[in-house]
Amino acid sequence: MRRKIRLTRPELKRQRDMLGRFERYLPMLKLKQQLLQMTIQELTRKRDEIAEKCNQIRQQIDEYRQIFHTIAGINVEQLARPAEVSTHRENIAGVWIPVFETVTFAPADYSLFGTPPWVDRAIADLRKLNETQALLDVLQEQHTILSKALTKVIQRVNLFEKVLIPRCRENIRIIRIHLGEEQTAAVARAKLAKAKLLSQQEASRLARELSRAGTTTKTTWKEQPK
């Protein structure tokens, strides 16, 4: 529910101050919106490239995936799982996001002489796939975080442009009209009061003149000889 404004000069100053703050803050919001949009566009391009790379590696592995379970006691998929995914955080347009660094794998403990050569290739390919997938996961997390931040910024920009700034301007217009009407009414009252005062003074002057005229006539009448 919209709060009823006070039609006073202090309220007019408050509304003008608010309008000034909103108009100064809006360009910064728009700049942040542009930076986020550009970053998300670049991030989307990079994410799609990494996703395509993941698909290519996965297709290569799928060509011989059926032989993964032919060697008893060796789980190549287990040996290729990441032990740790290292990231750090960076600030993009005021938003903190994770940034991919490296993937650490546990040592592959198996007999090099008791296993076929394809095991080495399978582990290398799977580790490459998992590392690329880890990078893709981080990029997707970045995209999610920045997209949410962009949505909030767009909402704020719309709030400032379509609600807060127009409301302040309308409030200022209403207050100025009211104060102008008050000033006009005050001038009119002052003129009426002045006119009334002048009328009273004129009436007093006429009364004094009539009084003096009556006194002079009476004195002249008394001085006439009998």
N, C-alpha and C positions, 0 to 999 in steps of 0.2 A: 504494500500500500504506500502510495507516494505521500511523503511528509509535507504538511502544510507549511509554507514559508511565511516568515514574518516580513511585513511590508515596511521595513525600516532601513535607514542608512547603514547601520552596522551589518545587517543581513545583506545589503547590496555589496558592501565591501567583501564580505565572506564569500559570496557567490562569485565575485570577480576574481578573488584569490584562487578559489577552486578551479575556475575556468582556466586561469593561467597555468596552474599545475597540470591540469589535464592536457592542455595544448602543448606543454613542454614534454610531457611524458609520452604522448602519442607517437611522435617521430621515432623515439627510441624503441617503442614496441614494434613499429613497422620495420625498422632496421633489423631487429631481432627476428622478426617473421621472415624477412628476405634471406638472412643468413641461414636460418634453419631450413628453409625451402631449398636453397642451393646445396646445403650439406646433404639433405635427404636425397636430392636428385643424384648427386655424385655417389652417395652411399648405395642407392638402389642399383646404379650401373655396376658398381664394384661387386655388390652382392650377387647380381645375376651372373657376372663373369665367374665368380667362385662357385656358384651353384652349377653352372655348366661344366666347370672343371671337375667337380665332384661326380657329376653324371658320367663324364668320360672315364674317370678312374674306375668307377663302379662297373661300367660296362666291360672294361678290360678284365676286371676281377671275375665278373660273372661268366666269362668264357671258360674259366677253369675252376670255378667255385665248387663243382661237384666232387672234386678230388680232395677237398680239405679234410674229409673224415676217413680217408683211406689209410692214413698212418696212425696206428694205435698209440695212444699216450701223448700225442702232440695236438694241442689246440692252438692253431695258428691265429685264430681270431682273438683268443685270450692273450696271446703273446703280443699282439699288435694294439691292444687297448692302451690309451694314454694313462700314465700314472698321475700326471698333473698338467693342467692348462694354466699358463702364467699370463696374467693381464695386468695392466695398470689403468688408472683413471685419468681422463683428460676433460677439460672444460670446453665445451663448444657452445658459444653464444649464451653462456650462463647455465648450461646444462651439463652435468657430469655423466660421462659415458665410459664403459669399459673399452680398452684398446688391447687387441691381441698382441702377445709377445712371442711366446714359444710353447711347444708341447714337449713334455718329458715322458719318455717311455722307460719301463723297467727293463733290465737286461734280459735278453732272450736266452734262456737256459735250456739248451737242447743239444743233442749230439750232432755235430756237423758231418760225421762219417756214417752215422746210422740213419740218416734221413736223405731223401732225394733232393736234388738241386732246386726243384721248384718251391720247396719250403722257404728257402731264403727269399726268393722272389715274392712269394705270397705274403710273407711277413712285411717285406719292404713296401709292397703295394698297399697292403692294408693299413700300415702305419701312415703312408702318404695320404690315403683316403681319410683316415681318422684325423690327421693334422689339418687337412683341408676342411673337413667337416667342422672341426673345432673353430677354425677361422670363420666359417660360414655362420656358426651359431653365435659368435661374438658380434659379427656384422648384423645379424638379425636382431640381436638384443639392442644394439645401437639404434637400429631403424625403429624398433618399438618405442624406445625411450624418447627419441627425437620426435617421432610422430605424435606421441602424447603431449610433449612440450609444445609442439607446433599447434596442436588443437587448442590448447589453453591460451596460447598467445593470440591466435585468431579470434577466440572468444573475447579476449580482453580488448583487442582492437575494435571489434564490433561494438562492445559495450561502451567504449570511449566515443567512437564515431557516431553511433546511432542512439545512444541513451544519455550518457553523462554530459557530454559537451552540449548537445541540443537542449537538454534540460536546464543546464546552467544558463545558457543564452536566453531561453524562454523565461526563466526566473528573473534574470536581470531586466529583461524587457518589461515584465509585469511590475516589478518593483519601481523601475524608472517611471512608468506610466502613472503608478499610484503616487509616487513622490511629486511628479509634475502636477497631478491634479490637486494634491494637497497644497503645493506652492501657489497654484492659481487660485485655489479657494482662499488661502491666507491673504493673497494680494487683494482679492475681492472683499474680504472681511475688513482688511485695513482701509480700503477705499470707503466702504460703508461707514466704518467707525469715524474716519476723517470727515466724511460728509456730515455725519450726525453731529460730530463735534463742532464743525463750522456752522451748522444750523443752530446749535445751541448758543454758540458765541454770537451769531447774528441776531438771534432772538434776544439775548442779553443786551446787546448793543442797542437794539430798537427799544427795549424796555427802558434802558437808561436814558435814551434820547427823549422818549415820551415822558419820562419822569421829570427830566430837566425842563422840557417844554411846559409841563403842567405847573411846575414851581414858578417859572418865569411869568406865566399868565396870572397866577394868583398874586404874586408880588406886585405886578403892574396894576392890578385891580384895586389892591389895598391902597396904593399911592395916589389914586385919583381924588381930587378935592371934593369935599362935600358941598 
